[in-house]
Amino acid sequence: MIAVSAPHDLWLAFTDKTTPEGDPYVVLANPTGVILRETVPVDVQFDARVDWADDTHLQLVTGGRTFKFVVESAKLREITPSEKQ
């Protein structure tokens, strides 16, 4: 997966996996040095894609599934299917 910038370059998004646990994450980094990350409940495939809707909303597409995230109050969290966007 390649790192993908938010529309106004406020964030750079990419995926990562911690070891030895092997937990997959979506990671955001901004120019001021803030790093945010949130776990992804599936293994991230090599052809995973990040799409930004705006500077705070993004989605990760991997393994035929889509996971949506939002940056709120300097925290990254997954948007649940029951939430309106």
TAQUI-V376476 format. One record per helix or strand. SS is the DSSP state (helix for helix, strand for strand). FROM is the first residue (numbers start at 1). TO is the last residue. Records with the same first field share a line. If there is no record, write none. Layout:
SS: FROM-TO ; FROM-TO
This chain:
strand: 4-5 ; 12-17 ; 24-29 ; 35-39 ; 49-52 ; 57-62 ; 65-72 ; 75-78
